[in-house]
């Protein structure tokens, strides 16, 4: 199972893809806010989004699973 994980702790402020969307390596899939900065989370692999494990407003830690790819 392929996963996209958070590269830092922060709050999810935007989710840029939906379940069923195809993502490519390097594509931005979410925006996190940390220390008043908004930073994009990019996929490091290709695949179809089969599950989104976070919602807008959720706090995530480094390494938390944001999405699952099939």
Order of alpha helices (4+ residues) and beta strands (2+ residues): beta-beta-beta-beta-beta-beta-beta-beta
